[in-house]
Amino acid sequence: MARRTGITKTVSNIVDDIKDMLDDALDSVCDLEHDTRDSLSRSLRPERERDTERDTERRRTGPDEARSPQLEMAALWSKLGQIEELLRQQQEGTVAAQPAGRAKQPSS
């Protein structure tokens, strides 16, 4: 096997870091898509099916622990804010160790 020069090794490390960064970003986007689909399908489901699902969830978790749509939406906004911050940091060339804050919610 040929010996790597300093430049080849540096370029190889950069390519590996870019692959890792893109993999993390795609994982975050995949999680966001999954959470968004779940939330939208729950909100757009006919009222009768939603009532049945809420009853099932309350039996499973108890009435105080059932997640409200507002909590789910807040969790989605938080996740979106994290992804926004991650993408912004990647554009700047740095990746922070801590998760980002919440994104601004659109005014209705």
C-alpha distances in whole Angstrom, upper triangle without the diagonal:
4,7,9,13,16,17,14,14,18,18,16,18,21,20,20,23,25,24,25,28,29,29,31,34,34,35,37,39,38,41,43,43,44,47,48,49,50,53,54,54,56,58,59,60,64,66,67,63,62,65,64,60,62,64,61,59,62,63,59,59,63,65,63,60,60,58,60,58,59,56,54,54,54,51,49,50,48,45,46,46,43,41,43,42,38,38,40,37,34,36,36,33,34,34,37,37,40,42,44,48,50,50,53,55,57,60,63
4,6,9,13,14,11,12,16,16,14,17,20,19,19,22,24,24,25,28,29,29,31,33,34,35,38,39,39,41,43,44,45,47,49,49,51,53,54,55,57,59,59,61,64,66,68,64,63,66,65,62,63,65,63,60,63,64,61,60,64,66,64,61,61,58,60,59,59,57,54,54,54,51,49,50,48,45,45,46,42,40,42,41,37,37,38,36,33,34,35,31,32,33,36,36,40,41,43,47,49,49,52,55,56,60,62
4,6,10,12,10,10,13,14,13,15,18,18,18,21,23,23,24,27,28,29,31,33,33,35,37,38,39,41,43,44,45,47,48,49,51,53,54,55,57,59,60,61,65,67,68,64,63,66,65,62,63,65,63,60,63,64,60,60,63,65,63,60,60,58,60,58,58,56,54,54,53,50,49,49,47,44,44,44,41,39,41,39,36,36,37,34,32,33,33,29,30,31,34,34,38,40,42,45,48,48,51,53,55,59,61
4,7,8,6,6,10,11,10,12,14,15,15,18,20,20,22,24,25,26,28,30,31,32,34,35,36,38,40,41,42,44,46,47,48,50,51,52,54,56,57,58,62,64,65,62,61,64,63,59,60,63,60,58,61,62,58,57,61,62,61,57,57,55,57,55,55,53,51,51,50,47,46,46,44,41,41,41,38,36,37,36,33,32,33,31,28,29,29,26,27,28,31,31,35,37,38,42,44,44,48,50,52,55,58
4,6,5,6,9,10,11,12,14,15,17,18,20,21,23,24,26,27,29,30,32,33,35,36,37,39,41,42,43,45,47,48,50,51,52,54,56,57,58,60,63,65,67,63,62,65,65,61,62,65,62,60,62,63,60,59,62,64,62,59,59,56,58,56,56,54,52,51,50,48,46,46,44,42,42,41,38,36,37,36,33,32,33,30,28,29,28,25,26,28,31,31,35,37,38,42,44,44,47,50,52,55,58
4,6,5,6,9,10,11,12,14,15,17,18,20,21,23,24,26,27,29,30,32,33,35,36,38,39,41,42,44,45,47,48,50,51,52,54,56,57,58,62,64,66,62,61,64,63,60,60,63,61,58,61,62,59,57,61,62,60,57,57,54,56,54,54,51,50,49,48,45,44,44,42,40,39,39,36,34,35,33,30,30,30,28,25,26,25,22,23,25,28,28,32,34,36,39,42,42,45,48,49,53,56
4,5,5,6,8,10,11,12,14,15,17,18,20,21,23,24,26,27,29,30,32,33,34,36,38,39,41,42,43,45,47,48,49,51,53,54,55,57,60,62,64,61,59,62,62,58,59,62,60,57,60,61,58,57,60,61,60,56,56,53,55,53,52,50,48,48,47,44,43,42,41,38,38,37,34,33,33,31,29,28,28,26,23,24,23,20,22,24,27,28,32,33,34,38,40,40,43,46,47,51,53
4,5,5,6,9,10,11,12,14,15,16,18,20,21,23,25,26,27,29,30,32,33,35,36,37,39,41,42,43,45,47,48,49,51,52,53,55,59,61,62,59,58,61,60,57,58,60,58,56,58,60,56,55,59,60,58,55,55,52,54,52,52,49,47,47,46,43,42,42,40,37,37,37,34,32,33,32,28,28,29,26,23,24,24,21,23,24,27,28,32,33,34,38,40,40,43,46,47,51,53
4,6,5,6,9,10,11,12,14,15,17,18,20,21,23,24,26,27,29,30,31,33,35,36,38,39,41,42,44,45,46,48,50,51,52,54,58,59,61,58,56,59,59,55,56,58,56,54,56,57,54,53,56,58,56,53,53,50,52,50,50,48,46,45,44,41,40,40,38,36,36,35,32,31,31,30,27,26,27,25,22,23,23,20,21,22,25,26,29,31,32,36,39,39,42,44,46,50,52
4,5,5,6,9,10,11,12,14,15,16,18,20,21,23,24,26,27,29,30,32,33,35,36,38,39,41,42,44,45,47,48,50,51,52,56,58,60,56,55,58,58,54,55,57,55,52,55,57,53,52,55,56,55,51,51,48,50,48,48,46,44,43,42,39,38,38,36,34,33,33,30,28,29,27,24,24,24,22,19,20,20,16,18,19,22,23,27,29,30,34,36,36,39,42,43,47,50
4,5,5,6,9,10,11,12,14,15,17,18,20,21,22,24,26,27,28,30,32,33,35,36,37,39,41,42,43,45,47,48,49,50,54,56,58,55,53,56,56,52,53,56,54,51,54,56,52,51,55,56,54,51,50,48,49,47,47,45,43,42,41,39,37,37,35,33,32,32,29,27,28,26,23,22,23,21,18,19,19,16,18,19,23,24,27,28,30,33,35,35,38,40,42,45,48
4,5,5,6,9,10,11,12,14,15,17,19,20,21,23,25,26,27,29,30,31,33,35,36,37,39,41,42,43,45,47,47,49,53,55,56,53,52,55,54,51,52,54,52,50,52,54,50,49,53,54,53,49,49,46,48,46,46,44,41,41,40,38,36,36,35,32,32,31,29,27,28,27,23,23,24,22,19,20,21,17,19,19,22,23,27,28,29,33,35,35,38,40,42,46,48
4,5,5,6,9,10,11,12,14,15,17,18,20,21,23,24,26,27,29,30,32,33,35,36,38,39,41,42,44,45,46,48,52,53,55,52,50,53,53,49,50,53,50,48,50,52,48,47,50,52,50,47,47,44,45,44,44,41,39,39,38,35,34,34,32,29,29,29,26,24,26,24,21,21,22,19,17,18,19,15,16,16,19,20,23,25,26,30,33,33,36,38,40,44,46
4,5,5,6,9,10,10,12,14,15,16,18,20,21,23,24,26,27,28,30,32,33,34,36,38,39,40,42,43,44,46,50,52,54,50,49,52,52,48,49,52,50,47,50,51,48,47,50,51,49,46,46,43,44,42,42,40,38,37,36,34,32,32,30,28,27,27,24,22,23,22,18,18,19,17,14,15,15,12,13,14,18,19,22,23,25,28,30,30,33,36,37,41,44
4,5,5,6,9,10,11,12,14,15,16,18,20,21,22,24,26,27,28,30,31,33,35,36,37,39,41,42,43,44,48,50,52,49,47,50,50,46,47,50,48,46,48,50,47,46,49,50,49,45,45,42,43,42,41,39,37,36,36,33,32,32,30,27,27,27,24,22,23,22,19,18,20,18,14,16,17,14,15,16,19,20,24,24,25,29,31,30,33,36,37,41,43
4,5,5,6,9,10,11,12,14,15,17,19,20,21,23,25,26,27,29,30,32,33,35,36,37,39,41,42,43,47,49,50,47,46,49,48,45,45,48,46,43,46,47,44,43,47,48,46,43,43,40,42,40,40,38,35,35,35,32,30,31,29,26,26,26,23,21,23,22,18,18,20,18,15,17,18,15,15,15,18,19,22,23,24,28,30,30,33,35,37,41,43
4,5,5,6,9,10,11,12,14,15,17,18,20,21,23,24,26,27,29,30,32,33,35,36,38,39,40,42,46,47,49,46,44,47,47,43,44,47,45,42,45,46,43,42,45,46,44,41,41,38,39,38,38,35,33,33,32,29,28,28,26,23,23,23,20,18,20,18,15,15,17,14,11,14,15,11,11,11,14,15,18,19,21,25,27,27,30,32,34,38,40
4,5,5,6,8,10,10,12,14,15,16,18,20,21,22,24,26,27,28,30,32,32,34,36,37,38,40,44,46,47,44,43,46,46,42,43,46,44,41,44,46,43,42,45,46,44,41,40,37,38,37,36,34,32,31,31,28,27,27,25,22,22,22,19,17,18,17,14,13,15,13,10,12,13,10,11,11,15,16,19,19,20,24,26,25,28,31,32,36,38
4,5,5,6,9,10,10,12,14,15,16,18,20,21,22,24,26,27,29,30,31,33,35,36,37,38,42,44,46,42,41,44,44,40,41,44,42,40,42,44,41,40,43,44,43,40,39,36,38,36,36,34,31,31,31,28,26,27,25,22,22,22,20,17,19,19,15,14,17,16,12,14,16,14,14,14,17,18,20,20,22,25,26,26,29,31,33,37,39
4,6,5,6,9,10,11,12,14,15,17,19,20,21,23,24,26,27,29,30,32,33,35,36,37,41,43,44,41,40,43,42,38,39,42,40,37,40,41,38,37,40,42,40,37,36,34,35,34,34,31,29,29,28,25,24,25,23,20,20,21,17,16,18,17,13,14,16,14,12,15,16,13,13,11,14,14,17,17,19,23,24,24,28,30,32,36,38
4,5,5,6,9,10,11,12,14,16,17,18,20,21,23,24,26,27,29,30,32,33,34,36,40,41,43,40,38,41,41,38,38,41,39,37,39,41,38,37,40,41,39,36,35,32,34,32,32,30,27,27,26,23,22,22,20,17,17,18,15,12,14,13,10,10,12,11,8,11,13,10,10,8,12,13,15,15,16,20,21,21,25,27,29,32,35
4,5,5,6,9,10,10,12,14,15,16,18,20,21,22,24,26,26,28,30,31,32,34,38,40,41,38,37,40,40,36,37,40,38,36,39,40,37,36,40,40,39,36,35,32,33,31,31,29,27,26,26,23,21,22,21,17,17,18,15,12,14,14,11,10,13,12,9,11,14,12,13,12,15,16,18,17,18,21,22,21,24,26,28,31,33
4,5,5,6,9,10,10,12,14,15,16,18,20,21,23,24,26,27,29,30,31,33,37,38,40,37,35,38,38,34,35,38,36,33,36,38,35,34,37,38,37,34,33,30,32,30,30,28,26,26,25,22,21,22,20,17,17,18,15,13,16,16,12,12,16,15,12,15,17,15,15,13,16,16,18,17,18,21,22,22,26,27,29,32,34
4,5,5,6,9,10,11,12,14,15,17,18,20,21,23,24,26,27,29,30,32,35,37,39,35,34,37,36,33,33,36,34,31,34,36,33,32,35,36,34,31,30,28,29,28,28,25,23,23,22,19,18,19,17,14,14,15,12,10,13,13,9,10,14,13,11,14,16,14,13,11,13,13,14,13,15,18,19,19,23,24,26,30,32
4,5,5,6,9,10,11,12,14,15,16,18,20,21,22,24,26,27,28,30,34,35,37,34,32,36,36,32,33,36,34,31,34,36,33,32,35,36,34,31,30,27,28,26,26,24,22,21,21,18,16,17,16,12,12,13,10,8,10,11,7,7,11,11,9,12,14,13,13,11,13,14,15,13,14,16,17,17,20,22,23,27,29
4,5,5,6,9,10,10,12,14,15,16,18,20,21,22,24,26,26,28,32,34,35,32,31,34,34,30,31,35,33,30,33,35,32,31,35,35,34,31,30,27,28,26,26,25,22,21,22,19,16,18,17,13,13,15,13,10,12,14,11,10,14,15,12,15,18,17,17,15,17,17,18,16,17,19,19,19,22,23,24,28,30
4,5,5,6,9,10,11,12,14,15,17,18,20,21,23,24,26,27,31,32,34,31,29,32,32,28,29,32,30,27,30,32,29,28,31,32,31,28,27,24,26,24,25,22,20,20,20,17,15,17,16,12,13,15,12,10,13,15,12,12,16,16,14,17,20,19,18,15,16,16,16,14,16,18,19,19,22,23,25,28,30
4,5,5,6,9,10,11,12,14,15,16,18,20,21,23,24,26,29,31,33,30,28,31,31,27,28,31,29,26,29,31,28,27,30,31,29,26,25,22,23,22,22,20,17,17,17,14,12,13,12,8,9,11,9,6,10,11,9,10,13,14,13,16,18,18,17,14,14,15,14,11,12,15,15,15,18,19,21,25,27
4,5,5,6,9,10,10,12,14,15,16,18,20,21,22,24,28,29,31,28,27,30,30,27,27,31,29,27,30,32,29,28,31,31,31,27,26,23,23,21,21,20,17,16,17,14,12,13,13,9,9,12,10,7,10,12,11,10,14,15,14,16,19,19,18,16,17,18,17,14,14,16,16,15,18,18,20,23,25
4,5,5,6,9,10,11,12,14,15,16,18,20,21,22,26,28,29,26,25,28,28,24,26,29,27,25,28,30,27,26,30,30,30,26,25,22,23,21,22,20,17,17,18,15,13,15,15,11,11,15,13,11,14,16,14,14,17,18,17,19,22,22,21,19,20,20,19,17,17,19,18,18,21,21,22,26,27
4,5,5,6,8,10,11,12,14,15,17,18,20,21,25,26,28,25,23,26,26,22,23,26,24,22,25,27,24,23,26,27,26,23,21,18,20,18,19,17,14,14,15,12,10,13,12,9,10,13,11,10,13,15,14,15,18,19,18,20,23,23,22,19,19,19,18,14,15,17,16,16,19,19,21,24,25
4,5,5,6,8,10,10,12,14,15,16,18,20,23,25,27,24,22,25,26,22,23,26,25,22,25,27,25,24,27,27,26,23,21,18,18,16,17,15,12,12,13,10,7,10,10,7,7,10,10,8,11,14,13,13,16,18,18,19,22,22,22,19,19,19,18,14,14,15,14,13,16,16,17,21,22
4,6,5,6,9,10,10,12,14,15,16,18,22,23,25,22,21,24,25,21,22,26,24,22,25,28,25,25,28,28,27,24,22,19,19,17,18,17,14,13,15,13,10,12,13,10,10,14,14,11,14,17,16,16,19,20,20,21,24,25,24,22,22,23,21,18,18,19,17,16,18,17,19,22,22
4,5,5,6,9,10,11,12,14,15,16,20,22,23,20,19,22,22,18,20,23,21,19,22,24,22,22,25,25,25,22,20,17,18,16,17,16,13,13,15,13,10,14,14,11,12,16,15,14,16,19,18,18,22,23,22,24,27,27,26,23,24,24,22,19,19,20,18,18,21,19,21,24,24
4,5,5,6,9,10,11,12,14,15,19,20,22,19,17,20,20,17,18,21,20,17,20,22,20,19,22,22,22,19,17,14,14,12,14,12,9,10,12,9,7,10,11,9,10,14,14,13,16,18,18,18,21,23,23,24,27,27,26,23,23,23,21,17,17,17,16,16,18,17,18,21,22
4,5,5,6,8,10,11,12,14,18,19,21,19,17,20,21,18,18,22,21,19,22,24,22,22,24,24,24,21,18,15,15,12,13,13,9,9,12,10,7,10,12,10,10,13,14,13,15,18,18,18,21,23,23,24,27,28,27,24,24,25,23,19,18,18,16,15,17,15,16,19,19
4,6,5,6,8,10,10,12,16,18,19,17,15,19,19,16,18,21,20,18,21,24,22,22,25,24,25,22,19,16,16,13,16,15,12,12,15,13,11,14,16,14,13,17,18,16,18,21,21,21,24,26,26,27,30,30,30,27,27,28,26,22,22,22,19,19,20,18,19,22,21
4,6,5,6,9,10,11,14,16,17,14,13,16,16,13,14,17,16,14,18,20,18,18,21,21,21,18,15,13,13,11,14,13,10,11,14,12,10,14,16,14,15,18,19,18,20,23,23,23,26,28,27,29,32,32,31,28,28,28,26,22,22,22,20,19,21,19,20,22,22
4,6,5,6,9,10,14,14,17,14,12,15,16,13,13,17,17,15,17,20,19,18,20,20,20,17,14,11,11,8,10,11,7,8,11,10,8,12,14,13,13,17,18,17,19,22,22,23,25,27,28,29,31,32,31,29,28,28,25,22,21,20,17,17,18,16,17,19,18
4,5,5,6,8,12,13,16,14,12,16,17,14,15,19,19,17,20,22,22,21,23,22,23,21,17,15,13,10,12,14,10,10,13,13,11,13,16,15,15,18,20,19,20,23,24,24,26,28,29,30,32,33,33,30,30,30,28,24,23,22,19,18,19,16,17,19,17
4,6,5,6,10,12,14,11,10,14,14,12,14,17,16,16,19,21,20,20,22,22,23,21,17,15,14,12,15,16,12,13,16,16,14,17,19,18,18,21,23,22,23,26,27,27,29,31,31,32,35,36,35,33,33,33,31,27,26,26,23,22,23,20,20,22,21
4,6,5,9,10,12,9,7,10,11,9,10,14,13,12,15,18,17,17,19,18,19,17,14,12,11,9,12,13,10,11,15,15,13,16,19,18,19,22,23,23,24,27,28,28,30,32,33,34,36,37,36,34,33,33,30,27,26,25,22,22,23,20,21,22,20
4,6,8,9,12,10,8,11,13,11,12,15,16,15,17,20,20,20,21,19,20,19,15,13,11,8,11,13,11,10,14,15,13,16,18,18,18,21,23,23,24,27,28,28,30,32,33,34,36,38,37,34,34,34,31,27,26,25,22,21,21,18,18,19,17
4,6,9,11,10,9,12,14,13,14,17,18,17,20,22,22,23,24,22,24,22,19,17,15,12,15,17,14,14,18,18,16,18,21,21,20,24,25,25,26,29,30,29,32,34,34,35,38,39,39,36,36,36,34,30,29,28,24,23,23,20,20,21,18
4,6,8,6,6,10,11,10,12,15,15,15,18,20,20,21,22,21,23,21,18,16,15,13,16,18,15,16,20,20,18,21,23,23,23,26,28,27,28,32,32,32,34,37,37,38,41,42,41,38,38,38,36,32,31,30,27,26,26,23,23,24,22
4,6,6,6,9,10,11,12,15,16,17,18,20,21,22,23,22,24,23,19,18,17,15,18,20,18,19,22,23,22,24,27,26,26,29,31,31,32,35,36,36,38,40,40,41,44,45,45,42,41,41,39,35,35,33,30,29,29,26,25,26,23
4,6,5,6,9,10,10,12,14,15,16,18,20,21,21,19,21,21,17,17,15,14,17,19,18,18,22,22,22,24,27,27,27,30,32,32,33,36,37,37,39,41,42,43,45,46,46,43,42,42,39,35,35,33,30,29,29,26,26,26,23
4,5,5,6,9,10,11,13,14,16,17,19,20,20,19,21,21,18,18,17,16,19,21,20,21,24,25,24,27,29,29,30,33,34,34,36,38,39,39,42,44,44,45,48,49,48,45,44,44,41,38,37,36,32,32,32,29,29,29,27
4,5,5,6,9,10,11,12,14,16,17,18,19,18,21,20,16,16,16,15,19,20,18,19,23,23,22,25,27,27,28,31,32,32,33,36,36,37,39,41,41,43,45,46,45,42,42,41,39,35,35,34,31,31,31,28,28,29,27
4,5,5,6,9,10,10,12,14,15,16,17,15,18,17,13,13,12,11,15,16,15,16,19,19,19,22,24,24,25,28,29,29,31,33,34,35,37,39,39,41,43,44,43,40,39,38,36,32,32,30,27,28,28,25,25,26,24
4,5,5,6,9,10,11,12,14,15,15,13,16,16,13,13,12,13,16,17,17,18,21,22,22,24,26,26,28,30,32,32,34,36,37,38,40,42,42,44,46,47,46,43,41,41,38,34,34,32,30,30,30,27,28,28,26
4,6,5,6,9,10,11,12,14,15,14,17,17,13,14,14,15,19,19,18,20,23,23,23,26,28,27,29,32,32,33,35,37,38,39,41,43,43,45,47,48,46,43,42,41,38,35,35,34,31,32,33,30,30,31,29
4,5,5,6,9,10,10,12,13,13,15,14,11,12,12,13,16,16,15,17,20,19,20,23,24,24,26,28,29,29,32,34,34,35,37,39,39,41,43,44,43,39,38,37,35,32,32,31,28,29,30,27,28,29,27
4,5,5,6,9,10,10,11,10,12,11,8,9,9,11,14,14,13,16,18,18,19,22,23,23,25,28,28,29,31,33,34,35,37,39,39,41,43,44,42,39,38,37,34,31,31,29,27,28,28,26,27,28,26
4,5,5,6,9,10,10,9,12,12,9,12,12,14,17,17,17,20,22,22,23,26,27,27,29,31,32,33,35,37,37,39,41,42,43,45,47,47,45,42,41,39,37,34,34,32,30,31,32,29,31,31,30
4,5,5,6,9,10,10,13,12,10,12,14,15,19,18,17,20,22,21,22,26,26,26,28,31,31,32,34,36,36,37,40,41,41,44,46,46,44,41,40,38,36,33,33,32,30,31,33,30,32,33,31
4,5,5,6,8,8,11,9,6,9,11,13,16,15,14,17,19,18,19,22,23,23,25,27,28,28,31,33,33,34,37,38,38,41,43,43,41,38,36,35,32,29,30,29,27,28,29,27,29,30,29
4,5,5,5,5,8,7,6,9,11,14,16,15,15,19,20,19,21,24,24,25,27,29,29,31,33,34,35,37,39,40,41,43,45,45,43,40,38,36,33,31,31,30,28,30,31,28,30,31,30
4,6,5,7,11,10,9,12,15,17,20,19,19,22,23,22,24,27,27,27,30,32,32,33,36,37,37,39,42,42,43,45,47,47,45,42,40,38,36,33,34,33,31,33,34,32,34,35,34
4,6,9,11,9,9,12,14,17,20,18,17,21,22,20,22,26,25,25,28,30,30,31,34,35,35,37,39,40,40,43,45,45,42,39,37,35,33,30,32,31,29,31,33,31,33,34,34
4,7,8,6,6,9,12,15,17,15,15,19,20,18,21,23,23,23,26,28,27,29,32,33,33,35,37,38,39,41,43,43,40,37,35,33,30,28,29,28,27,29,30,29,31,32,32
4,6,6,7,10,13,16,18,16,17,20,21,20,23,25,25,25,28,30,30,32,34,35,35,38,40,40,41,44,45,45,43,39,37,35,33,30,31,30,28,30,32,30,32,33,32
4,6,6,9,11,14,16,15,16,19,20,19,22,24,24,25,28,29,30,32,34,35,36,38,39,40,42,44,45,46,43,40,38,36,33,30,31,29,27,29,30,28,30,30,30
4,6,8,10,14,14,13,15,18,18,18,21,22,22,24,26,27,28,30,32,33,33,36,37,38,40,42,43,44,41,38,35,34,30,28,28,26,25,27,28,26,29,29,29
4,6,9,13,13,11,13,16,16,15,18,20,20,21,24,25,25,27,29,30,31,33,35,35,37,39,40,41,38,35,32,31,28,25,26,24,23,25,27,25,28,28,28
4,6,10,11,10,11,14,15,14,17,19,19,20,22,24,24,26,28,29,30,32,34,35,36,38,40,40,38,35,33,31,28,26,26,24,22,24,25,23,26,27,26
4,7,8,6,7,10,11,11,13,15,15,16,19,20,21,23,25,26,27,29,30,32,33,35,36,37,35,32,30,29,26,23,23,21,19,21,22,20,22,23,23
4,5,5,6,9,10,11,13,14,16,17,19,20,21,23,24,26,27,29,30,32,33,35,37,38,36,33,31,30,27,24,23,21,18,20,20,18,20,20,19
4,5,5,6,9,10,10,12,14,15,16,18,20,21,22,24,26,27,28,30,31,33,35,36,34,31,30,30,27,23,22,20,17,18,18,15,17,17,17
4,5,5,6,9,10,10,12,14,15,16,18,20,21,22,24,26,27,28,30,31,33,34,33,30,28,28,25,21,20,17,14,15,15,13,15,15,15
4,5,5,6,9,10,10,12,14,15,17,18,20,21,23,24,26,27,29,30,32,33,31,28,26,25,22,19,18,16,13,15,16,14,16,17,18
4,5,5,6,9,10,11,12,14,15,17,18,20,21,23,24,26,27,29,30,31,30,27,25,25,22,18,18,16,13,14,16,14,16,18,18
4,5,5,6,9,10,10,12,14,15,16,18,20,21,22,24,26,27,29,30,29,26,25,25,22,18,17,15,11,12,12,10,12,14,14
4,5,5,6,9,10,10,12,14,15,17,18,20,21,23,24,26,27,28,27,24,22,22,19,15,14,12,9,10,11,9,12,14,15
4,5,5,6,9,10,11,12,14,15,17,18,20,21,23,24,26,27,25,22,20,20,17,13,13,11,9,11,13,12,15,17,18
4,5,5,6,9,10,11,12,14,15,16,18,20,21,23,24,25,24,21,20,20,18,14,13,12,9,10,12,11,13,16,17
4,5,5,6,9,10,10,12,14,15,16,18,20,21,22,24,23,20,19,20,17,13,11,9,6,6,8,7,10,13,15
4,5,5,6,9,10,11,12,14,15,17,18,20,21,22,21,18,16,16,13,10,8,7,4,6,9,10,13,16,18
4,5,5,6,9,10,11,12,14,15,16,18,20,21,19,16,15,15,13,9,9,9,7,8,12,12,15,18,20
4,5,5,6,9,10,11,12,14,15,17,18,20,19,16,16,17,15,11,9,9,7,6,10,10,13,16,18
4,5,5,6,9,10,10,12,14,15,16,18,17,15,14,15,12,9,6,6,5,4,8,10,13,16,19
4,5,5,6,9,10,11,12,14,15,16,14,12,11,12,9,6,4,6,7,8,12,13,16,20,22
4,5,5,6,8,10,10,12,14,15,14,12,12,13,12,9,8,10,10,9,13,14,17,20,23
4,5,5,6,9,10,11,12,14,14,12,12,15,13,10,8,9,9,8,11,13,15,18,21
4,5,5,6,8,10,11,12,11,9,9,11,10,8,6,8,9,9,12,15,17,20,23
4,5,5,6,9,10,10,9,7,8,10,10,8,7,11,12,12,15,18,20,24,26
4,5,5,6,9,10,10,9,11,13,13,12,11,13,14,13,16,18,20,23,26
4,5,5,6,9,9,9,10,14,14,12,10,13,14,12,15,18,19,23,26
4,5,5,6,5,5,7,11,11,11,10,13,15,15,17,20,22,26,29
4,5,5,6,6,9,12,14,13,13,16,18,17,20,23,24,28,30
4,5,8,9,12,16,17,16,15,18,19,17,20,23,24,27,30
4,6,9,11,15,16,16,15,18,19,18,21,24,25,28,31
4,7,10,13,15,16,16,19,21,21,23,26,28,31,34
4,6,10,12,13,13,17,19,19,22,25,27,31,34
4,7,9,10,11,15,17,18,21,24,26,30,33
4,6,7,9,12,15,17,20,23,26,29,32
4,7,9,13,16,18,21,24,27,30,33
4,7,9,13,15,19,21,25,27,30
4,7,10,12,16,18,21,24,27
4,7,9,12,15,18,21,24
4,7,10,12,16,18,21
4,7,9,12,15,17
4,6,9,12,15
4,6,9,12
4,6,9
4,6
4
